[in-house]
Amino acid sequence: MLFNSISFGIFIVIVYILYLLVPHRYRWVFLLAASYLFYMNLHVGYGILLFLTTALTYGLALRLEQTADVFSKRRCLLAGVLPLVLILLFYKTAGPAIGRLNALIDAGRLHMQPVTLKILLPAGVSFYFFQSMGYLIDVYRGKSKAERHFGYYALFVSFFPQLLAGPIGRADSLLPQYKKERPFSYADASYGLKLMAWGYFKKLVIADVFAGIVNKVYDNAHAYVGLVFIIATVMFAIEIYCDFSGYSDIAIGCAKLFGIDLMTNFKSPYFSFSIKEFWSRWHISLSTWFRDYVYIPLGGNRVPGWRHCLNLMITFLVSGFWHGSSLTYLIWGGLHGLFQTAESFLYPKARRGRAVTHRRHWWQLPVTFTILCFTWIFFRANSIQDALWIISRLFWDIGRPLRYLQTGITCLGVSPAAALGMCLSVVLLAVYDYRSLKLDVIQAFSNQKWFVRWPVYVFLLVVIALFAPKGVATEFIYFQF
């Protein structure tokens, strides 16, 4: 059941109405049942894995809290974290390994029948595994207390708005909210619906429209040269941002309907002046997870310079591998680690943890965005060969500017009206994100007079209805991770 499907629209309306009718003491039961129904609608077997993960981490957290011996606590933590890591490693590597085996068979290098076994990563497993592991580590560190109530903990792991792609929550923030009595709030419901509408605009009107062009170019990379690659890469940078931040907005807005505040996952990331700042604004729940549970345990920045650089590289290589075992993802992660390492030498005081305010220059914005787009090539390319082909031909025939420009635009196959619509949607996105740097745009706009607000609401809904791609709902990009 995808957020951008009609079935989810029916589901959320029914669930919300029933939720308001259920007495407070039983609301956690209702939300838990709705969450499992939502997840098992994708595949019945997914619910079993979700329940086993919940039961394992619930029991081990209680054991952790009751154990005083350091070595016993470490063994207990390992008993919870290691199975989840091994399961993730299996799903991340088994599918690609079978694909490479079949490629060798097709090439005639192995005399055997192709392997037809399909290993599919269960939707959302990376996210709720990380959320469960973070909970266990926090209990081990004494940062959080083990939750005694199994039902509340099960809801913490499975809450449907965030289940499939985050934001990855923390127990000390979410568990108290599930227990708190939450009477109906018009302000929360209104804010949640507006945020969901903005998320749908980003997903349906921008991400899905851009995806058609990006897929055409990147899935047939050797058929193109020149400017078309630059345009498609910039479009992918916008596509993946709108796709994932759109999902996060829908998830956060949906949770807001039930009075639950999920953490902000994106803060205008393309208005960053450095790669380090970008990662403080992009997929915040995951980047802070890696910071707290990988980077800091390795020593963070409170170690010698060479060790700090190594910690950065390890953290970002792990992040790349989390996205997939393909070399393209590892190179993408490695490049981000490399650029952050370079920045740590440019700003050594900041690397050592001192509070230093750097003067910002306007040119840092386009330079940072250009670096990000370069790394996105490896993230989106289907293979290393495709990525190298694209990079080597970005400026093909640029010595003839008019032909370079004309060929690039023609290859896109986009009508002037469609191109204008895409440009206007990106301008609207940029204005929203720029204003979001200093204020909550939705809240500020909600304070305007009704005759200012409602025409905009109607316009947004009409645009979504008219320009969103028709047919089967497209999956969100981060569901594959």
C-alpha positions in Angstrom: 0.0 0.0 0.0 1.9 3.1 -1.3 1.3 6.6 0.0 0.5 7.7 -3.5 -2.1 5.1 -4.2 -5.9 5.4 -4.0 -6.0 2.4 -1.5 -3.9 4.4 1.0 -6.3 7.4 0.6 -9.2 5.1 1.6 -7.1 3.4 4.3 -6.1 6.7 6.0 -9.6 8.1 6.0 -11.1 5.0 7.6 -8.3 4.6 10.1 -8.4 8.3 11.2 -12.2 8.3 11.6 -12.1 5.1 13.7 -9.1 6.3 15.6 -11.1 9.4 16.8 -13.9 7.1 17.9 -11.7 4.7 19.9 -11.3 5.5 23.6 -7.8 6.6 24.5 -6.8 3.5 26.5 -7.3 1.3 23.3 -5.9 3.7 20.7 -2.4 2.0 20.9 -4.1 -1.3 20.1 -5.9 0.2 17.2 -2.8 1.9 15.7 -0.8 -1.2 16.2 -3.4 -3.3 14.3 -3.7 -0.7 11.6 0.1 -0.6 11.2 0.4 -4.4 10.8 -2.5 -4.4 8.3 -0.8 -1.6 6.4 2.5 -3.6 6.3 1.0 -7.0 5.6 -0.9 -5.6 2.7 2.4 -5.6 0.9 3.2 -9.2 1.8 1.9 -11.4 4.6 5.3 -12.6 5.4 6.6 -9.1 6.2 4.5 -9.0 9.3 6.2 -12.1 10.7 9.7 -10.6 10.3 8.4 -7.3 11.8 7.0 -9.2 14.8 10.2 -11.3 15.3 12.3 -8.2 15.2 10.1 -6.5 17.8 10.0 -9.5 20.1 13.8 -10.0 19.9 14.8 -6.4 20.7 12.0 -6.0 23.3 13.3 -9.0 25.3 16.9 -8.2 25.0 16.4 -4.6 26.0 14.8 -5.8 29.3 17.7 -8.2 29.8 20.2 -5.4 29.1 18.7 -3.2 31.8 18.7 -6.0 34.3 22.3 -7.0 33.7 25.1 -5.3 35.6 28.1 -7.2 34.3 29.8 -5.3 31.4 30.7 -8.4 29.4 27.2 -9.9 29.8 25.7 -6.6 28.6 27.9 -6.6 25.6 27.0 -10.2 24.7 23.4 -9.3 25.1 23.7 -6.3 22.9 25.6 -8.4 20.3 22.8 -11.0 20.4 20.3 -8.3 19.4 22.4 -6.3 16.9 24.3 -9.1 15.1 21.2 -11.0 13.8 19.7 -7.8 12.4 23.0 -6.9 10.7 23.5 -10.4 9.2 19.9 -10.3 7.8 20.6 -6.9 6.2 23.9 -8.2 4.8 22.1 -11.2 3.4 19.4 -9.2 1.7 21.9 -6.5 0.5 24.3 -9.0 -1.0 22.4 -12.1 -2.0 20.3 -10.5 -4.8 23.3 -8.8 -6.5 25.4 -11.9 -6.1 22.8 -14.0 -8.0 22.6 -11.3 -10.6 26.4 -11.5 -11.2 26.2 -15.3 -11.3 23.6 -15.2 -14.0 25.6 -12.7 -16.0 28.6 -15.1 -15.9 26.2 -18.0 -17.0 24.8 -15.9 -19.8 28.3 -15.0 -21.0 29.1 -18.8 -21.2 31.8 -18.7 -18.6 29.9 -21.2 -16.4 28.2 -24.4 -17.8 25.1 -24.4 -15.7 21.5 -23.3 -15.7 20.7 -19.7 -14.7 19.7 -19.3 -11.0 16.1 -18.2 -10.8 15.9 -17.5 -7.1 14.8 -13.9 -6.4 16.0 -12.3 -3.2 13.9 -9.2 -2.5 14.5 -6.8 0.3 11.4 -6.6 2.4 10.0 -3.1 2.3 11.1 -0.9 5.2 13.3 -3.5 6.8 16.4 -1.3 6.8 14.5 1.5 8.6 12.9 -0.5 11.4 16.0 -2.6 11.8 18.0 0.6 12.4 15.3 2.0 14.7 15.3 -1.2 16.7 19.1 -1.3 16.9 19.3 2.3 17.9 16.9 1.5 20.7 19.0 -1.4 22.0 22.2 0.7 21.9 20.5 3.5 23.8 19.3 1.1 26.5 22.9 -0.4 26.6 24.3 3.1 27.1 21.7 4.0 29.7 20.3 6.8 27.5 16.9 5.2 27.4 15.0 2.9 29.7 13.8 -0.4 28.4 10.0 -0.3 27.7 8.1 -2.7 29.8 4.8 -2.5 27.8 5.2 -4.8 24.8 2.3 -3.2 22.9 3.7 0.3 23.1 7.1 -0.9 22.0 5.6 -2.8 19.1 3.9 0.4 18.0 7.2 2.2 18.3 8.7 -0.2 15.8 5.8 -0.6 13.5 4.0 2.8 13.4 2.8 2.8 9.8 3.5 6.4 8.7 7.2 6.0 9.2 7.5 2.2 8.8 8.5 1.9 5.1 11.1 4.7 4.8 11.4 6.6 8.1 12.1 9.1 9.5 14.0 6.7 11.9 12.7 7.6 15.3 14.3 7.5 18.8 12.6 5.8 21.7 13.0 8.7 24.2 11.1 10.9 21.8 8.3 8.6 20.4 7.4 6.2 23.2 6.1 9.0 25.6 4.0 10.3 22.7 2.2 7.0 22.2 1.3 6.8 25.9 0.1 10.4 26.1 -3.6 11.1 25.8 -4.2 13.0 22.5 -7.5 14.8 22.1 -8.5 15.9 18.6 -6.6 19.0 17.6 -7.9 21.0 14.6 -4.5 22.7 14.4 -2.6 19.4 14.2 -5.0 17.9 11.7 -4.9 21.0 9.5 -1.1 21.2 9.6 -0.7 17.5 8.9 -3.0 17.7 5.8 -1.2 20.7 4.4 2.2 19.1 4.9 0.9 15.9 3.2 -0.4 18.0 0.3 3.0 19.6 -0.1 4.6 16.1 0.0 2.3 14.8 -2.7 3.1 17.9 -4.8 6.8 17.1 -4.6 6.4 13.4 -5.3 3.7 13.5 -8.0 4.3 16.8 -9.8 8.1 17.0 -9.6 9.7 13.7 -8.8 7.5 11.4 -10.9 7.6 13.8 -13.9 11.4 14.2 -13.8 11.8 10.4 -13.3 10.5 9.8 -16.9 13.3 11.8 -18.4 16.0 10.7 -16.0 15.2 7.0 -16.5 15.2 7.4 -20.3 18.7 8.9 -20.3 20.4 6.9 -17.5 18.9 3.5 -18.6 20.3 4.1 -22.1 23.4 6.0 -21.2 25.5 4.9 -24.2 22.9 6.3 -26.6 23.6 9.9 -25.4 26.4 12.4 -25.1 26.9 16.0 -24.0 24.5 18.4 -22.3 21.7 15.9 -22.0 23.7 14.2 -19.2 24.1 17.4 -17.3 20.4 18.2 -17.5 19.4 14.6 -16.6 21.8 14.6 -13.6 20.5 17.9 -12.3 17.0 16.6 -12.8 17.9 13.4 -10.8 19.2 15.5 -8.0 15.8 17.3 -7.8 13.9 14.0 -8.4 15.5 12.1 -5.5 15.1 15.0 -3.2 11.5 15.5 -4.0 10.8 11.8 -4.0 12.3 11.2 -0.6 11.5 14.5 1.2 8.0 14.2 -0.3 7.6 10.8 1.4 9.0 12.3 4.6 6.5 15.2 4.4 3.6 12.8 3.9 4.8 10.5 6.8 5.3 13.5 9.2 2.0 15.0 8.1 0.1 11.7 8.5 1.6 11.2 12.0 0.6 14.7 12.9 -3.1 13.7 12.3 -2.7 11.3 15.2 -0.9 13.9 17.4 2.5 12.3 16.9 5.5 14.5 16.1 8.1 12.7 14.0 11.5 14.3 13.6 12.2 16.6 10.6 14.1 14.7 7.9 15.0 17.4 5.4 15.9 21.1 5.9 16.5 22.7 2.5 19.6 20.6 1.8 20.4 22.2 -1.6 20.9 25.5 0.1 24.0 24.1 1.9 27.4 25.8 1.7 29.4 22.6 2.2 29.1 18.9 2.0 29.2 18.7 5.8 26.2 21.1 6.0 24.4 19.1 3.4 24.5 16.0 5.6 23.1 18.0 8.5 20.1 18.8 6.2 19.7 15.6 4.2 18.0 12.5 5.5 18.6 13.8 9.0 17.3 10.7 10.8 19.7 8.4 9.0 22.7 10.8 9.0 22.3 11.3 12.8 21.9 7.5 13.2 25.3 6.9 11.5 26.8 9.8 13.5 25.6 8.4 16.9 26.1 4.7 16.3 29.0 4.5 13.9 31.0 7.7 13.7 31.2 8.7 17.4 31.9 5.1 18.6 34.9 5.1 16.1 36.2 8.2 17.9 34.5 11.0 15.9 36.6 14.1 15.6 38.2 13.8 19.0 41.1 11.8 17.6 44.3 12.6 15.6 43.7 14.0 12.1 44.4 10.9 10.2 42.1 8.9 12.4 39.3 11.4 12.0 39.7 11.1 8.2 39.5 7.4 8.5 36.4 7.6 10.7 34.7 9.8 8.1 35.6 7.4 5.3 34.4 4.3 7.2 31.1 6.0 8.1 30.3 7.1 4.6 31.4 3.8 3.1 29.0 2.1 5.5 26.3 4.5 4.4 27.0 3.7 0.8 26.8 0.0 1.5 23.5 0.5 3.3 22.1 1.8 0.1 23.3 -1.3 -1.8 26.3 -3.6 -2.3 26.9 -2.3 -5.9 30.2 -0.5 -6.4 28.4 2.6 -7.5 26.9 3.1 -4.1 30.3 2.5 -2.4 31.9 5.0 -4.7 29.1 7.5 -3.9 29.6 7.0 -0.2 33.4 7.2 -0.6 33.2 10.4 -2.5 31.2 12.0 0.2 33.7 10.8 2.8 36.5 12.2 0.7 34.9 15.6 0.2 34.2 15.9 4.0 37.8 14.9 4.7 39.0 17.7 2.4 36.7 20.1 4.2 38.1 19.0 7.6 41.6 20.2 6.4 40.2 23.5 5.1 38.5 24.1 8.5 40.8 22.3 11.1 39.4 24.2 14.1 35.9 22.9 13.2 37.3 19.4 12.9 38.7 19.6 16.4 35.2 20.4 17.7 35.6 24.1 18.3 32.7 26.5 17.8 33.9 28.4 14.8 31.7 30.6 12.5 33.0 30.6 8.9 32.3 33.4 6.6 30.0 32.2 3.8 30.4 33.2 0.2 27.7 33.0 -2.4 29.8 30.9 -4.8 29.9 28.0 -2.2 26.3 27.2 -3.0 26.7 26.4 -6.7 30.1 24.7 -6.0 28.5 22.4 -3.3 25.5 21.7 -5.6 27.9 20.8 -8.5 29.8 18.4 -6.2 26.6 16.8 -5.1 25.4 16.4 -8.7 28.7 14.7 -9.6 28.3 12.2 -6.7 24.6 11.6 -7.8 25.9 10.2 -11.1 27.4 7.2 -9.3 24.3 6.8 -7.2 21.9 6.7 -10.2 24.1 5.0 -12.8 23.3 1.3 -13.5 27.0 0.4 -13.5 30.5 1.7 -13.1 30.8 1.6 -16.8 27.7 3.7 -17.3 28.9 6.2 -14.7 32.3 6.6 -16.4 30.7 6.9 -19.8 28.5 9.7 -18.5 31.4 11.6 -16.8 33.7 11.3 -19.8 31.0 12.7 -22.2 29.5 15.5 -20.1 31.1 18.1 -22.2 31.2 16.3 -25.5 31.1 18.7 -28.5 31.1 21.7 -26.1 33.5 23.4 -28.6 30.4 24.1 -30.7 28.2 25.8 -28.1 25.0 26.2 -30.2 25.1 22.5 -31.4 25.9 21.4 -27.8 22.9 23.3 -26.5 20.5 22.3 -29.3 21.5 18.6 -29.2 21.1 18.4 -25.4 17.6 20.0 -25.4 16.4 18.0 -28.4 17.5 14.6 -26.9 15.3 15.2 -23.9 12.1 15.1 -26.1 10.2 17.5 -23.9 7.6 19.9 -25.3 8.0 23.7 -24.5 4.8 23.6 -22.4 6.1 20.6 -20.3 9.5 22.2 -19.9 7.9 25.4 -18.7 5.7 23.5 -16.2 8.8 21.7 -14.8 10.7 25.0 -14.5 7.8 26.7 -12.6 7.5 23.7 -10.2 11.2 23.9 -9.5 11.0 27.6 -8.9 8.1 27.1 -6.4 10.2 24.4 -4.7 13.2 26.7 -4.4 11.1 29.5 -3.0 9.6 27.2 -0.4 12.9 25.8 0.6 14.6 29.2 0.8 11.8 30.6 3.0 12.0 27.4 5.1 15.5 28.4 6.1 14.1 31.0 8.5 10.5 30.0 9.2 7.9 27.3 9.1 6.3 28.1 5.8 3.1 26.1 6.3 2.5 27.6 9.8 3.3 31.1 8.5 0.9 30.6 5.5 -1.8 29.2 7.8 -1.8 32.5 9.7 -2.9 34.4 6.5 -6.4 35.5 5.8 -8.7 32.8 4.3 -9.0 34.5 1.0 -5.3 34.3 0.6 -4.9 30.7 1.7 -7.8 28.9 0.0 -7.0 29.9 -3.6 -3.5 28.5 -3.0 -4.9 25.3 -1.5 -7.2 24.8 -4.4 -4.5 25.6 -6.9 -2.1 23.1 -5.4 -4.8 20.3 -5.4 -5.7 21.1 -9.0 -2.1 21.0 -10.1 -1.5 17.7 -8.4 -4.7 16.2 -10.1 -3.8 17.6 -13.5 -0.1 17.1 -13.8 0.6 14.0 -11.7 1.4 10.9 -14.0 -1.7 8.8 -14.5 -1.9 5.0 -14.0 -0.2 2.7 -11.5 1.3 4.5 -8.4 5.1 4.7 -8.7 7.2 3.3 -5.8 9.2 5.7 -3.7 12.9 5.5 -4.5 14.0 4.8 -0.9 11.7 1.7 -0.7 14.5 -0.3 -2.4 16.9 0.5 0.5 
